Amino acid sequence: MKTLPSVVTVMVTLLLAGCAEDGAKLRTYDNNDLELISSQSAVQTCTCRFVMEMDEAYCRDWVRASPNVARFTVDTVNKTVEASAFISWTGKARFVDDKRGCVLE
């Protein structure tokens, strides 16, 4: 019966080793926070306006983050939202339909 704990230990070790990164290099994240803020603001605002069907004032308060660096514009005809953070970073979301809601472009 002493072999069962040994087998379990070896299996867990192999499983964890399989999850390890190749080599010693660290995983880097390609996008920065401002890109994430602008894209997330676009999707949340699109969802608020076109899925939840709330007014723009409510959505501005609902989406506001701290610090509030993202600005957005809503195109109600095309059902799109463009958000930007410090002019350089932008995100755009559009309403697809009632089943899928809003998606990033």
N, CA, C and O atoms as a DFTB+ gen file, in Angstrom:
420 C
 N C O
     1  1       0.793      -1.199       0.000
     2  2       0.000       0.000       0.000
     3  2       0.836       1.264       0.000
     4  3       0.319       2.346      -0.279
     5  1       2.126       1.146       0.310
     6  2       2.973       2.330       0.310
     7  2       3.238       2.824      -1.105
     8  3       3.671       3.962      -1.286
     9  1       2.993       2.011      -2.088
    10  2       3.243       2.440      -3.462
    11  2       2.169       3.395      -3.971
    12  3       2.445       4.212      -4.849
    13  1       0.947       3.310      -3.438
    14  2      -0.126       4.197      -3.887
    15  2       0.206       5.669      -3.651
    16  3       0.059       6.465      -4.579
    17  1       0.654       6.077      -2.438
    18  2       1.033       7.484      -2.262
    19  2       2.194       7.893      -3.168
    20  3       2.246       9.033      -3.631
    21  1       3.111       6.986      -3.418
    22  2       4.244       7.297      -4.294
    23  2       3.773       7.514      -5.724
    24  3       4.236       8.432      -6.401
    25  1       2.859       6.679      -6.179
    26  2       2.323       6.808      -7.532
    27  2       1.554       8.117      -7.669
    28  3       1.688       8.814      -8.675
    29  1       0.755       8.450      -6.670
    30  2      -0.021       9.696      -6.697
    31  2       0.927      10.894      -6.711
    32  3       0.702      11.852      -7.451
    33  1       1.979      10.847      -5.903
    34  2       2.950      11.935      -5.859
    35  2       3.626      12.120      -7.210
    36  3       3.792      13.252      -7.665
    37  1       4.015      11.040      -7.852
    38  2       4.657      11.113      -9.164
    39  2       3.687      11.667     -10.203
    40  3       4.077      12.485     -11.037
    41  1       2.440      11.237     -10.164
    42  2       1.453      11.715     -11.136
    43  2       1.195      13.214     -10.967
    44  3       1.118      13.943     -11.956
    45  1       1.064      13.671      -9.733
    46  2       0.838      15.092      -9.484
    47  2       2.048      15.898      -9.937
    48  3       1.888      16.957     -10.544
    49  1       3.240      15.422      -9.656
    50  2       4.462      16.109     -10.072
    51  2       4.530      16.221     -11.586
    52  3       4.861      17.285     -12.109
    53  1       4.223      15.144     -12.300
    54  2       4.237      15.176     -13.762
    55  2       3.163      16.111     -14.309
    56  3       3.393      16.822     -15.287
    57  1       2.011      16.111     -13.688
    58  2       0.944      16.996     -14.121
    59  2       1.352      18.458     -13.965
    60  3       1.150      19.263     -14.874
    61  1       1.921      18.796     -12.824
    62  2       2.364      20.166     -12.593
    63  2       3.529      20.545     -13.500
    64  3       3.618      21.690     -13.944
    65  1       4.408      19.612     -13.777
    66  2       5.530      19.890     -14.675
    67  2       5.028      20.156     -16.093
    68  3       5.622      20.949     -16.824
    69  1       3.950      19.506     -16.476
    70  2       3.377      19.735     -17.798
    71  2       2.768      21.114     -17.945
    72  3       2.589      21.594     -19.064
    73  1       2.446      21.758     -16.836
    74  2       1.863      23.105     -16.874
    75  2       2.925      24.183     -16.860
    76  3       2.603      25.363     -16.994
    77  1       4.178      23.809     -16.702
    78  2       5.259      24.783     -16.589
    79  2       5.554      25.425     -17.939
    80  3       5.240      24.862     -18.988
    81  1       6.151      26.594     -17.904
    82  2       6.549      27.315     -19.108
    83  2       7.811      26.690     -19.698
    84  3       8.576      26.026     -18.998
    85  1       8.014      26.912     -20.988
    86  2       9.253      26.463     -21.616
    87  2      10.384      27.378     -21.176
    88  3      10.279      28.599     -21.290
    89  1      11.447      26.803     -20.682
    90  2      12.585      27.596     -20.262
    91  2      12.268      28.450     -19.052
    92  3      11.289      28.218     -18.343
    93  1      13.113      29.441     -18.830
    94  2      12.956      30.293     -17.659
    95  2      12.368      31.660     -17.995
    96  3      12.251      32.513     -17.115
    97  1      11.996      31.880     -19.257
    98  2      11.482      33.196     -19.616
    99  2      10.068      33.404     -19.053
   100  3       9.274      32.466     -18.967
   101  1       9.781      34.628     -18.682
   102  2       8.483      34.964     -18.122
   103  2       7.485      35.238     -19.238
   104  3       7.854      35.703     -20.316
   105  1       6.234      34.951     -18.971
   106  2       5.177      35.254     -19.924
   107  2       4.887      36.748     -19.859
   108  3       4.715      37.304     -18.774
   109  1       4.834      37.397     -21.015
   110  2       4.544      38.822     -21.044
   111  2       3.139      39.049     -21.586
   112  3       2.622      38.240     -22.357
   113  1       2.547      40.122     -21.190
   114  2       1.220      40.480     -21.654
   115  2       1.381      41.578     -22.700
   116  3       1.946      42.633     -22.412
   117  1       0.890      41.336     -23.903
   118  2       1.123      42.248     -25.012
   119  2       0.349      43.558     -24.902
   120  3       0.835      44.593     -25.357
   121  1      -0.828      43.537     -24.318
   122  2      -1.644      44.740     -24.234
   123  2      -1.381      45.467     -22.928
   124  3      -1.073      44.853     -21.906
   125  1      -1.507      46.780     -22.980
   126  2      -1.332      47.529     -21.744
   127  2      -2.686      47.871     -21.133
   128  3      -3.731      47.599     -21.723
   129  1      -2.656      48.457     -19.968
   130  2      -3.888      48.745     -19.234
   131  2      -4.803      49.713     -19.968
   132  3      -6.025      49.587     -19.884
   133  1      -4.239      50.671     -20.682
   134  2      -5.079      51.648     -21.368
   135  2      -5.844      51.019     -22.530
   136  3      -6.976      51.414     -22.809
   137  1      -5.243      50.053     -23.202
   138  2      -5.971      49.318     -24.245
   139  2      -7.113      48.516     -23.626
   140  3      -8.216      48.467     -24.170
   141  1      -6.840      47.898     -22.499
   142  2      -7.881      47.128     -21.813
   143  2      -9.014      48.024     -21.333
   144  3     -10.186      47.668     -21.461
   145  1      -8.675      49.180     -20.784
   146  2      -9.696      50.102     -20.294
   147  2     -10.593      50.567     -21.429
   148  3     -11.816      50.576     -21.293
   149  1      -9.990      50.954     -22.549
   150  2     -10.804      51.460     -23.656
   151  2     -11.673      50.358     -24.253
   152  3     -12.841      50.599     -24.560
   153  1     -11.137      49.172     -24.421
   154  2     -11.933      48.071     -24.975
   155  2     -13.043      47.643     -24.029
   156  3     -14.170      47.408     -24.463
   157  1     -12.739      47.539     -22.751
   158  2     -13.749      47.146     -21.770
   159  2     -14.837      48.201     -21.663
   160  3     -16.015      47.868     -21.538
   161  1     -14.452      49.471     -21.710
   162  2     -15.446      50.545     -21.668
   163  2     -16.367      50.492     -22.879
   164  3     -17.569      50.724     -22.756
   165  1     -15.810      50.187     -24.049
   166  2     -16.636      50.095     -25.260
   167  2     -17.655      48.968     -25.137
   168  3     -18.829      49.160     -25.455
   169  1     -17.220      47.796     -24.679
   170  2     -18.129      46.649     -24.565
   171  2     -19.184      46.901     -23.487
   172  3     -20.363      46.614     -23.695
   173  1     -18.773      47.426     -22.357
   174  2     -19.733      47.670     -21.282
   175  2     -20.756      48.733     -21.664
   176  3     -21.942      48.602     -21.362
   177  1     -20.291      49.782     -22.327
   178  2     -21.214      50.834     -22.749
   179  2     -22.167      50.322     -23.808
   180  3     -23.360      50.624     -23.766
   181  1     -21.664      49.556     -24.752
   182  2     -22.514      48.953     -25.782
   183  2     -23.571      48.060     -25.135
   184  3     -24.743      48.109     -25.507
   185  1     -23.160      47.261     -24.185
   186  2     -24.091      46.378     -23.483
   187  2     -25.148      47.180     -22.731
   188  3     -26.334      46.852     -22.767
   189  1     -24.711      48.217     -22.062
   190  2     -25.645      49.050     -21.301
   191  2     -26.665      49.714     -22.221
   192  3     -27.862      49.716     -21.931
   193  1     -26.189      50.275     -23.328
   194  2     -27.093      51.021     -24.223
   195  2     -28.006      50.118     -25.035
   196  3     -29.207      50.373     -25.123
   197  1     -27.451      49.055     -25.636
   198  2     -28.206      48.304     -26.636
   199  2     -28.745      46.961     -26.152
   200  3     -29.679      46.427     -26.751
   201  1     -28.185      46.409     -25.094
   202  2     -28.718      45.157     -24.538
   203  2     -29.648      45.480     -23.371
   204  3     -30.786      45.012     -23.324
   205  1     -29.154      46.286     -22.432
   206  2     -29.968      46.667     -21.280
   207  2     -30.943      47.792     -21.615
   208  3     -31.899      48.030     -20.877
   209  1     -30.699      48.479     -22.723
   210  2     -31.530      49.583     -23.210
   211  2     -31.691      50.709     -22.189
   212  3     -32.792      51.215     -21.972
   213  1     -30.575      51.089     -21.568
   214  2     -30.567      52.185     -20.603
   215  2     -30.180      53.480     -21.324
   216  3     -29.644      53.440     -22.431
   217  1     -30.452      54.621     -20.696
   218  2     -30.092      55.889     -21.325
   219  2     -28.600      56.165     -21.160
   220  3     -27.921      55.537     -20.347
   221  1     -28.105      57.120     -21.951
   222  2     -26.669      57.377     -21.995
   223  2     -26.114      57.885     -20.670
   224  3     -24.993      57.538     -20.298
   225  1     -26.874      58.693     -19.961
   226  2     -26.408      59.201     -18.660
   227  2     -26.211      58.058     -17.664
   228  3     -25.221      58.025     -16.934
   229  1     -27.148      57.137     -17.642
   230  2     -27.024      55.981     -16.755
   231  2     -25.791      55.167     -17.124
   232  3     -25.037      54.746     -16.247
   233  1     -25.584      54.943     -18.423
   234  2     -24.448      54.125     -18.876
   235  2     -23.114      54.779     -18.561
   236  3     -22.151      54.091     -18.224
   237  1     -23.045      56.109     -18.669
   238  2     -21.786      56.797     -18.310
   239  2     -21.437      56.530     -16.839
   240  3     -20.277      56.281     -16.513
   241  1     -22.421      56.580     -15.970
   242  2     -22.174      56.301     -14.553
   243  2     -21.881      54.828     -14.310
   244  3     -21.050      54.486     -13.469
   245  1     -22.563      53.955     -15.048
   246  2     -22.409      52.510     -14.859
   247  2     -21.034      52.025     -15.292
   248  3     -20.487      51.095     -14.701
   249  1     -20.473      52.654     -16.325
   250  2     -19.196      52.204     -16.893
   251  2     -18.001      52.876     -16.230
   252  3     -16.882      52.370     -16.320
   253  1     -18.216      53.983     -15.581
   254  2     -17.106      54.766     -15.032
   255  2     -16.199      53.923     -14.141
   256  3     -16.655      53.195     -13.258
   257  1     -14.910      54.046     -14.402
   258  2     -13.900      53.346     -13.604
   259  2     -13.099      54.383     -12.822
   260  3     -13.235      55.586     -13.047
   261  1     -12.295      53.921     -11.936
   262  2     -11.430      54.818     -11.186
   263  2      -9.982      54.422     -11.426
   264  3      -9.591      53.315     -11.055
   265  1      -9.181      55.271     -12.023
   266  2      -9.475      56.621     -12.473
   267  2     -10.267      56.608     -13.776
   268  3     -10.150      55.680     -14.577
   269  1     -11.063      57.635     -13.975
   270  2     -11.940      57.723     -15.129
   271  2     -11.166      58.312     -16.312
   272  3     -11.196      59.522     -16.535
   273  1     -10.479      57.458     -17.066
   274  2      -9.646      57.925     -18.180
   275  2     -10.266      57.621     -19.533
   276  3      -9.799      58.146     -20.544
   277  1     -11.289      56.801     -19.586
   278  2     -11.886      56.428     -20.870
   279  2     -13.035      57.369     -21.221
   280  3     -13.848      57.731     -20.371
   281  1     -13.079      57.751     -22.486
   282  2     -14.175      58.551     -23.030
   283  2     -14.799      57.738     -24.153
   284  3     -14.098      57.001     -24.846
   285  1     -16.101      57.861     -24.340
   286  2     -16.728      57.076     -25.398
   287  2     -17.759      57.878     -26.159
   288  3     -18.317      58.853     -25.655
   289  1     -18.000      57.442     -27.396
   290  2     -19.044      58.017     -28.228
   291  2     -19.964      56.885     -28.672
   292  3     -19.514      55.788     -29.005
   293  1     -21.252      57.174     -28.668
   294  2     -22.260      56.170     -29.010
   295  2     -22.892      56.546     -30.343
   296  3     -23.355      57.672     -30.522
   297  1     -22.911      55.601     -31.274
   298  2     -23.600      55.768     -32.551
   299  2     -24.866      54.915     -32.491
   300  3     -24.817      53.701     -32.692
   301  1     -26.006      55.563     -32.212
   302  2     -27.249      54.817     -32.034
   303  2     -27.805      54.272     -33.344
   304  3     -28.557      53.297     -33.337
   305  1     -27.442      54.889     -34.469
   306  2     -27.933      54.408     -35.768
   307  2     -27.279      53.071     -36.117
   308  3     -27.968      52.115     -36.474
   309  1     -25.953      53.007     -36.014
   310  2     -25.212      51.781     -36.341
   311  2     -25.039      50.855     -35.141
   312  3     -24.507      49.753     -35.273
   313  1     -25.487      51.304     -33.972
   314  2     -25.365      50.555     -32.723
   315  2     -23.915      50.146     -32.444
   316  3     -23.602      48.973     -32.243
   317  1     -23.052      51.156     -32.442
   318  2     -21.644      50.951     -32.118
   319  2     -21.231      51.928     -31.022
   320  3     -21.856      52.970     -30.823
   321  1     -20.175      51.568     -30.326
   322  2     -19.586      52.429     -29.306
   323  2     -18.088      52.433     -29.512
   324  3     -17.465      51.376     -29.618
   325  1     -17.506      53.629     -29.569
   326  2     -16.056      53.774     -29.634
   327  2     -15.591      54.424     -28.341
   328  3     -16.127      55.450     -27.922
   329  1     -14.608      53.828     -27.725
   330  2     -14.056      54.368     -26.483
   331  2     -12.573      54.645     -26.684
   332  3     -11.899      53.939     -27.435
   333  1     -12.073      55.667     -26.016
   334  2     -10.653      55.980     -26.111
   335  2     -10.122      56.360     -24.739
   336  3     -10.849      56.850     -23.874
   337  1      -8.846      56.121     -24.572
   338  2      -8.144      56.518     -23.353
   339  2      -6.915      57.303     -23.790
   340  3      -6.020      56.758     -24.436
   341  1      -6.875      58.567     -23.441
   342  2      -5.764      59.463     -23.808
   343  2      -5.519      59.496     -25.316
   344  3      -4.365      59.552     -25.740
   345  1      -6.534      59.465     -26.107
   346  2      -6.542      59.609     -27.560
   347  2      -5.835      58.468     -28.299
   348  3      -6.291      58.077     -29.373
   349  1      -4.765      57.935     -27.776
   350  2      -3.962      56.932     -28.489
   351  2      -4.523      55.518     -28.433
   352  3      -4.294      54.732     -29.352
   353  1      -5.238      55.185     -27.396
   354  2      -5.735      53.825     -27.222
   355  2      -7.242      53.811     -27.420
   356  3      -7.969      54.551     -26.758
   357  1      -7.704      52.977     -28.324
   358  2      -9.136      52.957     -28.633
   359  2      -9.679      51.535     -28.625
   360  3      -8.941      50.560     -28.771
   361  1     -10.960      51.453     -28.454
   362  2     -11.673      50.186     -28.541
   363  2     -13.030      50.447     -29.168
   364  3     -13.619      51.507     -28.960
   365  1     -13.524      49.494     -29.929
   366  2     -14.816      49.664     -30.580
   367  2     -15.633      48.396     -30.395
   368  3     -15.134      47.287     -30.585
   369  1     -16.883      48.572     -30.026
   370  2     -17.799      47.444     -29.853
   371  2     -19.064      47.725     -30.657
   372  3     -19.456      48.876     -30.850
   373  1     -19.688      46.654     -31.117
   374  2     -20.928      46.813     -31.867
   375  2     -21.945      45.793     -31.385
   376  3     -21.598      44.689     -30.963
   377  1     -23.202      46.189     -31.458
   378  2     -24.300      45.316     -31.090
   379  2     -24.583      44.388     -32.267
   380  3     -24.794      44.848     -33.389
   381  1     -24.587      43.069     -32.007
   382  2     -24.823      42.090     -33.060
   383  2     -26.306      41.753     -33.140
   384  3     -26.950      41.998     -34.160
   385  1     -26.837      41.198     -32.078
   386  2     -28.263      40.876     -32.006
   387  2     -28.619      40.567     -30.558
   388  3     -27.761      40.610     -29.676
   389  1     -29.891      40.256     -30.319
   390  2     -30.333      40.009     -28.944
   391  2     -29.701      38.763     -28.333
   392  3     -29.545      38.684     -27.115
   393  1     -29.340      37.802     -29.154
   394  2     -28.773      36.563     -28.639
   395  2     -27.302      36.729     -28.264
   396  3     -26.869      36.232     -27.225
   397  1     -26.530      37.426     -29.107
   398  2     -25.088      37.575     -28.878
   399  2     -24.691      38.866     -28.192
   400  3     -23.590      38.949     -27.648
   401  1     -25.535      39.862     -28.197
   402  2     -25.212      41.121     -27.531
   403  2     -24.154      41.911     -28.268
   404  3     -24.200      42.026     -29.493
   405  1     -23.196      42.459     -27.527
   406  2     -22.141      43.303     -28.092
   407  2     -20.818      42.542     -28.181
   408  3     -20.491      41.722     -27.323
   409  1     -20.069      42.837     -29.246
   410  2     -18.767      42.209     -29.448
   411  2     -17.735      43.284     -29.766
   412  3     -18.067      44.339     -30.305
   413  1     -16.490      43.006     -29.427
   414  2     -15.397      43.907     -29.780
   415  2     -15.052      43.750     -31.248
   416  3     -15.133      42.649     -31.793
   417  1     -14.673      44.828     -31.880
   418  2     -14.198      44.766     -33.271
   419  2     -12.703      44.861     -33.292
   420  3     -12.097      44.829     -34.364
